Amino acid sequence: MSKILIRGAQVLGGEAQDVLIDGETIAATARQGEIDWSGTGLSAEGATVIEAEGQILLPGLVDLHTHLREPGREDSETVLTGTRAAASGGYTAVFAMANTHPVADTAGVVEQVWRLGKESGYCDVQPIGAVTVGLEGKKLAELGAMNDSAAGVTVFSDDGKCVDDAVIMRRALEYVKAFGGVVAQHAQEPRLTEGAQMNEGIVSAELGLGGWPAVAEESIIARDVLLAEHVGSRVHICHLSTAGSVEIVRWAKSRGIDVTAEVTPHHLLLTDELVRSYNPVYKVNPPLRTEKDVLALREALADGTIDIVATDHAPHPHEDKDCEWAAAAMGMVGLETALSVVQQTMVETGLLDWAGVADRMSFAPARIGRATGHGRPVSAGEPANLTLVDPAYRGVVDPAGFASRSRNTPYEGRELPGRVTHTILRGRATVVDGKLA
């Protein structure tokens, strides 16, 4: 097995340390220069040396909300291209959403996605199972069978659609409670969002576009945290986007309800003012909200009301975005820019330190999704799933260089800070010097 010696990295943004990887495991760590590595019994002879002075060493990032599109929409993304994009962004594990074709609502389909992830080798892929058959919201899918499958599914979601039937949602929460699973809800009351094109507010009124009211998200979250309390089960809120949603989740946590929530990088940075350009790259579900919402989301992520950052990486082929606004698909790619956006919005604003980033982008999502071997401390004996970041780097986003098959990024031409220089999956470098290995 290979050895890697990372020299002088700031672990979680703290003091500089040397980290020795032997095979799939972190063999030893020490303050830089403190230990003569040849005298530890863990010889670094023959190790590949990574000089990491000034860089931040984090546990490998974990994304609880990724769309890999395979099977069925390989023109947008495949498990291979999606995991290459994930590795480029510093991720060692991603959770793949169920809205594929066919839908991942059976043990057979989730096992297919899981095996494709194993074959890719760039990061671990944990399938998310559908809550209802065909995402139709009428009948529970094979939740137990998907959990018992080789994929070991623990997270279930109809993302892209809301489980709007309260009885179905209650039954799903009851079912997953039996094996410690979690239902991840796409909070969108369908009747309140019919024909909606963007956030409901001043901008939508001025542009004459159908408005997407905040209450359409908030009413579902309010209902579901109460259902989770009644059942005694776990509920996770996908891509929370409004200040009102923050207050509901904060209230629920104060009552001891077992609720977790995620925010996307784009909802931490972008606002509905961008829609004035009519550029469909800014069309997303839930929609970009107001500056007030953005600031509330940042504060909630900082204080722990929002538990994690999740990308909602949603690739689309060129023709689905290069069209008029009303006809365009909703979604943005995000795996390769997520950490940079978080650095800009949370670290450089002083709201989070790098240890906080490690919590929101690795420790907490791994814990919520029960991703074994990920979200672990950077210490001896732990799996060598790691990410090295150069925080001093500044670069302009050029989607032509993306590993993803799709290019629908809202950050094209924008300067963002930070760059992933190395990603290491179980002791094997998947990214070296910013390039895929």
C-alpha positions as CSV (number, residue, x, y, z in Angstrom):
1,M,0.0,0.0,0.0
2,S,1.2,3.5,-0.7
3,K,2.3,6.1,1.8
4,I,1.6,9.9,1.7
5,L,3.3,12.4,3.9
6,I,1.4,15.8,4.1
7,R,3.8,18.3,5.6
8,G,2.9,21.5,7.3
9,A,-0.9,21.6,6.7
10,Q,-3.1,23.6,9.1
11,V,-5.5,20.9,10.3
12,L,-9.0,22.4,10.5
13,G,-7.3,25.7,10.2
14,G,-5.3,25.3,13.4
15,E,-1.6,24.7,13.9
16,A,0.7,23.3,11.2
17,Q,1.0,19.5,11.4
18,D,2.6,16.7,9.5
19,V,0.2,13.9,8.6
20,L,1.4,10.4,7.6
21,I,-1.0,8.2,5.6
22,D,-0.2,4.5,5.3
23,G,-2.5,2.6,3.1
24,E,-6.1,3.5,3.7
25,T,-5.5,5.0,7.2
26,I,-3.9,8.0,8.9
27,A,-0.9,6.4,10.6
28,A,0.3,9.4,12.6
29,T,0.0,13.1,13.1
30,A,2.4,15.5,14.9
31,R,3.2,19.2,15.1
32,Q,5.5,20.1,12.2
33,G,9.0,19.0,12.9
34,E,8.2,17.6,16.3
35,I,8.8,14.0,15.5
36,D,11.5,12.3,13.6
37,W,9.3,10.2,11.4
38,S,11.9,7.5,10.9
39,G,11.9,7.0,14.7
40,T,8.2,6.5,15.2
41,G,8.0,2.9,13.9
42,L,6.0,4.3,11.0
43,S,8.7,4.9,8.4
44,A,7.9,7.6,5.9
45,E,10.6,6.2,3.6
46,G,9.2,6.0,0.1
47,A,6.2,8.1,0.9
48,T,4.9,10.7,-1.6
49,V,5.4,14.0,0.0
50,I,2.9,16.9,-0.3
51,E,4.3,20.2,0.8
52,A,1.2,21.9,2.3
53,E,2.5,25.0,4.0
54,G,-0.3,27.6,4.2
55,Q,-3.0,25.1,3.2
56,I,-6.0,23.9,5.2
57,L,-6.4,20.2,5.8
58,L,-10.0,19.1,6.2
59,P,-11.8,15.8,6.5
60,G,-13.1,14.8,3.0
61,L,-16.3,16.7,2.3
62,V,-19.7,15.0,2.2
63,D,-22.6,16.2,0.1
64,L,-26.0,15.0,1.3
65,H,-27.7,16.3,-1.8
66,T,-26.3,15.5,-5.3
67,H,-28.1,14.8,-8.6
68,L,-26.0,12.3,-10.6
69,R,-28.8,11.8,-13.2
70,E,-27.8,8.2,-14.0
71,P,-29.7,6.1,-14.9
72,G,-31.8,7.9,-17.6
73,R,-30.3,11.3,-18.1
74,E,-26.7,10.5,-19.0
75,D,-26.7,13.5,-21.3
76,S,-26.7,15.7,-18.2
77,E,-24.4,13.7,-15.9
78,T,-23.2,10.2,-15.1
79,V,-22.1,8.7,-11.9
80,L,-18.5,8.8,-13.3
81,T,-18.6,12.4,-14.4
82,G,-20.5,13.5,-11.3
83,T,-18.0,11.8,-8.9
84,R,-15.1,13.3,-10.8
85,A,-16.7,16.7,-10.2
86,A,-17.2,15.8,-6.6
87,A,-13.5,14.9,-6.1
88,S,-12.5,18.1,-7.9
89,G,-14.6,20.0,-5.3
90,G,-13.0,18.2,-2.3
91,Y,-15.7,15.6,-1.8
92,T,-15.0,12.0,-0.8
93,A,-18.7,11.0,-0.5
94,V,-22.0,12.1,-2.1
95,F,-25.6,11.1,-1.6
96,A,-27.3,10.6,-5.0
97,M,-30.9,11.8,-5.2
98,A,-33.6,9.4,-6.4
99,N,-35.2,11.4,-9.3
100,T,-33.5,9.3,-12.0
101,H,-35.2,7.4,-14.9
102,P,-36.2,4.9,-13.7
103,V,-36.7,6.4,-10.2
104,A,-34.6,5.0,-7.5
105,D,-37.6,3.5,-5.6
106,T,-36.5,-0.2,-5.5
107,A,-33.6,-2.1,-4.2
108,G,-32.5,-2.9,-7.7
109,V,-32.1,0.7,-8.8
110,V,-30.3,1.9,-5.7
111,E,-27.9,-1.0,-5.9
112,Q,-27.2,-0.1,-9.6
113,V,-26.3,3.4,-8.6
114,W,-24.2,2.2,-5.6
115,R,-22.3,-0.2,-7.8
116,L,-21.6,2.5,-10.4
117,G,-20.2,4.6,-7.6
118,K,-17.9,1.7,-6.6
119,E,-16.7,1.4,-10.1
120,S,-16.0,5.1,-10.6
121,G,-13.4,5.2,-7.8
122,Y,-13.4,9.0,-7.4
123,C,-15.7,9.2,-4.3
124,D,-18.2,7.0,-2.4
125,V,-21.8,7.2,-3.7
126,Q,-24.6,6.6,-1.3
127,P,-28.0,6.4,-3.1
128,I,-31.0,8.1,-1.6
129,G,-34.2,6.2,-2.0
130,A,-37.5,7.6,-3.1
131,V,-40.2,8.1,-0.5
132,T,-43.0,7.2,-2.9
133,V,-43.3,5.0,-5.9
134,G,-42.3,7.0,-9.0
135,L,-42.1,10.2,-6.9
136,E,-45.9,10.3,-7.4
137,G,-46.7,10.9,-3.8
138,K,-49.4,8.2,-3.7
139,K,-47.8,5.0,-2.3
140,L,-44.8,4.4,-0.2
141,A,-41.8,3.0,-2.0
142,E,-39.9,-0.1,-0.9
143,L,-38.2,1.7,2.0
144,G,-37.3,-1.4,4.0
145,A,-36.0,-3.3,1.0
146,M,-33.8,-0.4,0.0
147,N,-32.4,-0.2,3.5
148,D,-31.8,-4.0,3.5
149,S,-30.1,-3.9,0.1
150,A,-26.4,-3.8,-0.6
151,A,-26.7,0.0,-0.9
152,G,-27.9,0.2,2.7
153,V,-30.1,3.2,2.1
154,T,-30.7,5.4,5.1
155,V,-32.0,8.7,3.5
156,F,-35.2,8.9,1.6
157,S,-36.5,11.8,-0.5
158,D,-38.8,12.7,-3.4
159,D,-36.6,15.7,-4.0
160,G,-37.7,17.6,-7.0
161,K,-41.2,17.0,-5.7
162,C,-42.7,17.5,-2.3
163,V,-44.3,14.7,-0.3
164,D,-47.4,17.0,0.1
165,D,-49.8,14.4,1.5
166,A,-49.6,14.6,5.3
167,V,-50.7,11.0,5.7
168,I,-48.0,9.6,3.3
169,M,-45.4,11.8,5.1
170,R,-46.5,10.5,8.5
171,R,-46.3,6.9,7.3
172,A,-42.8,7.4,5.8
173,L,-41.6,8.9,9.1
174,E,-43.0,6.0,11.0
175,Y,-41.5,3.5,8.6
176,V,-37.9,4.8,8.6
177,K,-37.9,5.2,12.4
178,A,-37.7,1.4,12.6
179,F,-34.2,1.3,11.2
180,G,-33.0,4.8,12.1
181,G,-33.5,6.3,8.7
182,V,-34.4,9.9,7.8
183,V,-36.9,11.5,5.4
184,A,-35.4,14.5,3.5
185,Q,-38.3,16.8,2.5
186,H,-38.4,19.1,-0.5
187,A,-40.6,21.7,1.1
188,Q,-42.8,23.1,-1.6
189,E,-46.6,23.3,-1.3
190,P,-47.6,22.5,-4.9
191,R,-50.8,24.5,-5.0
192,L,-49.1,27.6,-3.8
193,T,-46.4,27.3,-6.5
194,E,-48.4,26.6,-9.6
195,G,-46.9,28.5,-12.5
196,A,-44.2,30.0,-10.2
197,Q,-41.0,31.1,-11.9
198,M,-39.1,33.0,-9.2
199,N,-39.3,34.3,-5.7
200,E,-42.5,36.2,-5.0
201,G,-41.6,39.8,-4.2
202,I,-40.8,43.2,-5.6
203,V,-38.6,41.8,-8.4
204,S,-41.2,39.2,-9.6
205,A,-43.9,41.9,-9.6
206,E,-41.7,44.3,-11.7
207,L,-40.7,41.5,-14.1
208,G,-44.2,40.1,-14.4
209,L,-43.0,36.5,-13.6
210,G,-45.1,34.1,-11.5
211,G,-44.1,34.4,-7.8
212,W,-43.0,31.6,-5.6
213,P,-44.0,32.7,-2.1
214,A,-41.9,31.9,1.0
215,V,-45.0,30.5,2.7
216,A,-45.0,27.6,0.2
217,E,-41.8,26.4,1.8
218,E,-42.5,27.4,5.4
219,S,-45.9,25.8,5.6
220,I,-44.6,22.4,4.7
221,I,-41.6,22.7,7.1
222,A,-44.0,23.7,9.9
223,R,-46.2,20.7,9.2
224,D,-43.4,18.2,8.9
225,V,-41.5,19.2,12.1
226,L,-44.8,18.7,14.0
227,L,-45.3,15.3,12.3
228,A,-41.8,14.3,13.2
229,E,-42.4,15.3,16.8
230,H,-45.7,13.3,16.9
231,V,-44.1,10.2,15.4
232,G,-40.7,10.6,17.2
233,S,-38.8,10.3,14.0
234,R,-36.1,12.2,12.1
235,V,-36.9,14.7,9.3
236,H,-34.3,16.6,7.3
237,I,-35.2,19.8,5.4
238,C,-33.7,20.1,1.9
239,H,-32.3,23.4,0.5
240,L,-33.9,25.7,3.1
241,S,-34.1,29.2,1.6
242,T,-36.1,31.7,3.6
243,A,-35.7,33.7,6.8
244,G,-39.1,32.3,7.9
245,S,-38.0,28.7,7.4
246,V,-35.0,29.5,9.7
247,E,-37.3,30.6,12.5
248,I,-39.5,27.5,12.2
249,V,-36.5,25.2,12.4
250,R,-35.0,27.2,15.3
251,W,-38.3,26.9,17.1
252,A,-38.5,23.1,16.4
253,K,-35.0,22.5,17.7
254,S,-35.9,24.4,20.9
255,R,-38.7,21.9,21.4
256,G,-36.3,19.0,21.0
257,I,-37.7,17.9,17.7
258,D,-35.3,15.8,15.7
259,V,-35.0,18.0,12.7
260,T,-31.9,18.9,10.6
261,A,-31.7,21.3,7.7
262,E,-29.4,22.2,4.8
263,V,-28.6,25.3,2.8
264,T,-27.1,25.4,-0.6
265,P,-24.0,27.6,-1.5
266,H,-26.1,29.6,-4.1
267,H,-28.6,30.5,-1.5
268,L,-25.8,31.8,0.7
269,L,-24.6,34.2,-2.0
270,L,-27.1,35.0,-4.8
271,T,-30.3,36.9,-4.7
272,D,-33.4,37.3,-6.8
273,E,-32.0,40.6,-8.2
274,L,-30.0,38.5,-10.6
275,V,-33.2,37.3,-12.3
276,R,-33.5,40.8,-13.8
277,S,-31.1,39.5,-16.4
278,Y,-33.6,36.8,-17.5
279,N,-30.6,34.5,-17.7
280,P,-32.0,31.0,-17.1
281,V,-28.7,30.0,-15.3
282,Y,-30.3,31.7,-12.2
283,K,-33.5,29.6,-12.4
284,V,-33.5,27.2,-9.5
285,N,-35.8,25.3,-7.1
286,P,-36.3,26.8,-4.5
287,P,-35.7,30.1,-6.2
288,L,-33.1,32.7,-5.3
289,R,-34.5,34.8,-2.5
290,T,-33.9,38.3,-1.1
291,E,-30.8,39.8,0.5
292,K,-32.7,39.6,3.8
293,D,-33.1,35.9,3.4
294,V,-29.4,35.4,2.4
295,L,-28.2,37.1,5.5
296,A,-30.6,35.1,7.7
297,L,-29.4,31.9,6.1
298,R,-25.7,32.8,6.8
299,E,-26.5,33.6,10.4
300,A,-28.4,30.3,10.8
301,L,-25.6,28.3,9.4
302,A,-23.2,30.0,11.7
303,D,-25.3,29.4,14.9
304,G,-26.1,25.8,14.0
305,T,-29.8,26.3,13.3
306,I,-29.0,25.1,9.8
307,D,-26.8,22.0,10.2
308,I,-25.1,21.6,6.9
309,V,-24.2,22.9,3.5
310,A,-25.4,20.7,0.6
311,T,-24.8,21.5,-3.0
312,D,-28.1,20.4,-4.7
313,H,-25.8,19.8,-7.7
314,A,-28.3,19.8,-10.6
315,P,-26.7,19.3,-14.0
316,H,-28.6,20.1,-17.2
317,P,-27.5,19.9,-20.8
318,H,-27.0,23.1,-22.8
319,E,-30.3,23.0,-24.6
320,D,-32.3,22.8,-21.3
321,K,-30.8,26.1,-20.1
322,D,-30.0,28.0,-23.4
323,C,-33.7,29.0,-24.0
324,E,-36.2,31.4,-22.8
325,W,-36.7,31.7,-19.0
326,A,-40.1,30.1,-18.8
327,A,-39.0,27.0,-20.7
328,A,-35.7,26.5,-18.9
329,A,-35.0,23.7,-16.5
330,M,-34.4,24.6,-12.8
331,G,-31.1,23.9,-11.2
332,M,-27.4,24.7,-11.0
333,V,-24.2,22.6,-10.9
334,G,-22.4,23.2,-7.6
335,L,-19.9,20.5,-6.6
336,E,-16.8,22.2,-8.0
337,T,-17.5,25.6,-6.5
338,A,-19.2,24.9,-3.2
339,L,-16.2,25.2,-0.9
340,S,-15.1,28.4,-2.5
341,V,-18.6,30.0,-2.0
342,V,-18.6,28.9,1.6
343,Q,-15.1,30.4,2.1
344,Q,-16.4,33.7,0.6
345,T,-19.7,33.9,2.4
346,M,-18.9,32.3,5.8
347,V,-15.1,32.3,6.4
348,E,-14.1,35.6,4.9
349,T,-17.1,37.3,6.7
350,G,-16.0,35.9,10.0
351,L,-19.1,33.8,10.5
352,L,-17.3,30.5,10.5
353,D,-13.8,29.3,11.0
354,W,-12.3,26.3,9.1
355,A,-13.3,24.0,12.0
356,G,-16.9,25.2,11.5
357,V,-16.6,24.5,7.8
358,A,-15.4,21.0,8.5
359,D,-18.5,20.5,10.7
360,R,-21.0,21.8,8.2
361,M,-19.5,20.2,5.2
362,S,-18.1,16.9,6.5
363,F,-18.9,15.9,10.1
364,A,-22.6,16.8,10.2
365,P,-23.6,15.6,6.8
366,A,-21.8,12.3,7.4
367,R,-23.6,12.0,10.8
368,I,-27.1,12.7,9.3
369,G,-26.6,10.3,6.4
370,R,-24.7,7.7,8.5
371,A,-21.8,7.7,6.0
372,T,-19.5,5.2,7.6
373,G,-15.8,6.2,7.4
374,H,-16.5,9.8,6.4
375,G,-16.7,12.9,8.5
376,R,-14.1,11.5,10.9
377,P,-11.4,13.4,12.8
378,V,-8.0,14.0,11.2
379,S,-6.1,11.8,13.6
380,A,-4.2,8.6,13.8
381,G,-6.2,5.4,13.2
382,E,-8.9,7.2,11.2
383,P,-9.7,6.6,7.5
384,A,-7.6,8.7,5.2
385,N,-10.5,10.6,3.6
386,L,-9.0,14.1,3.3
387,T,-9.2,17.4,1.5
388,L,-6.4,20.0,1.1
389,V,-7.4,23.6,0.4
390,D,-5.3,26.6,-0.6
391,P,-7.3,29.5,0.9
392,A,-5.1,32.2,-0.6
393,Y,-5.9,31.2,-4.2
394,R,-8.2,33.5,-6.2
395,G,-9.5,32.5,-9.6
396,V,-12.2,33.3,-12.1
397,V,-14.8,30.5,-12.6
398,D,-14.5,28.9,-16.1
399,P,-17.0,26.1,-16.6
400,A,-15.1,24.9,-19.6
401,G,-12.7,23.4,-17.1
402,F,-15.3,21.6,-15.1
403,A,-15.2,17.8,-14.6
404,S,-19.0,17.7,-14.6
405,R,-20.7,16.9,-17.9
406,S,-22.8,20.0,-17.6
407,R,-21.9,23.7,-17.5
408,N,-24.9,25.4,-15.9
409,T,-23.1,27.4,-13.2
410,P,-24.2,30.8,-12.0
411,Y,-20.6,31.7,-11.2
412,E,-19.2,31.9,-14.7
413,G,-16.8,34.8,-14.9
414,R,-17.0,35.5,-11.1
415,E,-13.9,35.5,-9.0
416,L,-14.1,33.1,-6.1
417,P,-11.5,32.3,-3.4
418,G,-9.9,29.1,-2.5
419,R,-8.9,26.0,-4.5
420,V,-8.9,22.3,-3.7
421,T,-5.3,21.1,-4.3
422,H,-5.7,17.5,-3.2
423,T,-8.5,15.1,-2.4
424,I,-7.6,11.8,-0.9
425,L,-10.0,8.8,-0.8
426,R,-9.0,6.0,1.6
427,G,-5.3,6.9,1.1
428,R,-5.4,7.3,-2.6
429,A,-5.2,10.7,-4.2
430,T,-8.1,11.4,-6.6
431,V,-7.0,15.1,-7.1
432,V,-3.3,16.2,-7.2
433,D,-2.3,19.8,-7.5
434,G,-5.8,20.8,-8.4
435,K,-6.1,18.2,-11.2
436,L,-7.9,14.9,-11.3
437,A,-5.5,12.0,-10.8
